[in-house]
Amino acid sequence: MNYKSIRTFVADDEKYSREELLYLLRFFPQIDVIGEAQSGQETVAKIMELQPDLLFLDIEMPEMNGTDVASMVKQMKKPPLIVFATAIPNSQ
């Protein structure tokens, strides 16, 4: 099979949520997980360094929340696509 690897980064402050997402991503051979982080500041630093194609991003994280991280990452020359992966319950 010919496909381009999708360099992927996972950011979530909850270890078990992060591990579950990493486990699920293993079922997609085109996904190449290149790193993970557990805080907003750590995420921004690693995204700048690793330049992934795709970012799975939690909303509620210490130091800097996911929407703040997304705002900073969007300013990059070639920002990754962002998927918000969060366990925040619906308020309705």
C-alpha positions in Angstrom: 0.0 0.0 0.0 1.3 3.4 -0.9 0.4 6.2 1.5 2.1 9.1 3.1 2.7 8.8 6.8 0.8 11.3 8.9 3.1 12.7 11.5 0.9 13.0 14.6 1.3 14.5 18.1 -1.0 13.8 21.1 -1.5 16.4 23.9 -3.6 15.5 27.0 -2.9 16.1 30.6 -4.7 12.9 31.7 -2.3 10.0 31.3 -5.1 7.4 30.8 -6.9 9.5 28.1 -3.6 10.0 26.3 -2.7 6.3 26.5 -6.2 5.3 25.2 -5.9 7.6 22.2 -2.4 6.3 21.5 -3.7 2.8 21.6 -6.5 3.6 19.2 -4.2 5.3 16.8 -2.1 2.1 16.5 -4.9 0.7 14.3 -4.2 3.2 11.6 -1.0 2.3 9.8 -0.8 5.8 8.1 -0.6 7.5 11.6 3.0 7.9 12.9 2.9 9.2 16.4 6.0 11.3 16.8 5.4 12.7 20.3 3.1 13.5 23.2 2.8 16.1 25.9 0.8 16.6 29.1 0.7 20.4 29.4 0.0 23.4 27.1 3.5 24.9 27.3 5.1 21.5 26.7 2.8 21.0 23.7 3.7 24.3 22.1 7.5 23.7 22.5 7.3 20.2 21.1 5.1 21.2 18.2 7.5 24.0 17.2 10.4 21.4 17.4 8.7 18.4 15.8 6.5 20.1 13.2 3.7 17.4 13.0 1.0 17.2 10.4 -1.7 16.4 12.9 -2.4 17.4 16.5 -4.8 15.7 18.8 -5.4 18.3 21.5 -7.2 18.3 24.8 -9.1 21.4 25.8 -8.4 21.5 29.6 -4.7 21.3 30.4 -2.5 23.0 33.0 -0.5 26.1 32.3 -2.2 26.8 29.0 -5.5 25.4 27.8 -6.1 23.8 24.4 -7.7 26.8 22.8 -4.7 28.9 23.7 -2.3 26.3 22.3 -4.4 26.1 19.1 -4.2 29.9 18.7 -0.4 29.8 19.1 0.1 26.8 16.8 -2.1 28.4 14.1 0.5 31.2 13.7 3.1 28.7 12.5 4.3 28.8 8.9 2.9 25.3 8.4 0.5 24.6 11.3 -0.7 21.0 11.9 -4.4 20.1 11.5 -6.0 20.1 14.9 -8.5 17.6 16.3 -9.8 18.5 19.7 -10.0 15.3 21.7 -11.6 16.1 25.1 -13.7 14.5 27.8 -15.5 17.7 28.7 -19.2 16.7 29.1 -21.9 18.4 27.2 -23.5 21.1 29.4 -27.1 20.4 28.3 
